[in-house]
């Protein structure tokens, strides 16, 4: 038996299916953005890339939690 994926990563399969891009590409976009604050990045993904709030929030939270310097 495997443990279910929890937290922001639990959104990843639906993000990839709905928007047609792998999560790795979304992370690259987030890391290449000049924005650094969580909600700035969430709002940018929503406005510029059409993501829903939950999906944008999950991607930003997961990417920033990985400890990348922004």
N, C-alpha and C positions, 0 to 999 in steps of 0.2 A: 504494500500500500504506500502511495506517495502522498506527501503533504500537499494540500492545495496551496497555490500561490496566493499570498496575501499582500495587502498594501497596494501601493501604486502600480506595481508590476502586474497585478491581477487585471488591469485594464489593457495591457499590451496586446493580447490577441484581438480584441475588438477594435483597438486603434488601428492596427495594421489592416484589418479587414475593411473597416469603414473608409479609411483615407488612402489606402493603397500604397503606403510607404512603410518600410521597416522601421522599427523603433530606433535602430542605430542612426538612421537619417534624421529623425526628429531630434535625437540627442546632439548630433553634429550641428544642426540649425541652432539649437538653444545655446550651445557652447560658442558658436561663431557670432552670436548676436552681441551688439555692444551693451545691451541691457544686462543688469546684474541682479535686480531685485525680483523676488519670486513673483509678485503680482504683476510687475511690469512685463515679465516674460509670459505669464499666463495670458494677459490681455493682448500681447503682441501675437501669440499663436492663434488666439480667437479672431482678432481683427484681420491679420495678414494671411492666415492659412485656413481659416474656417473651422477650426476645432471647437468642439463643445467645451464648456467650462471644466467638467470633470476630467475629460481626456487631457486637456492642456495642463490642468493642475497636476495630474498624475505624472505626466512626462517631466514637468519642471521639478516637482518634488523629488522624483527618483534621480534625475540627472544631478541636481544640486547635492543630494544626499551622498552621492558617490565621491564627493570630496574634490571635484574639479575646481580649480581656481578660476573664478570669473572676475 
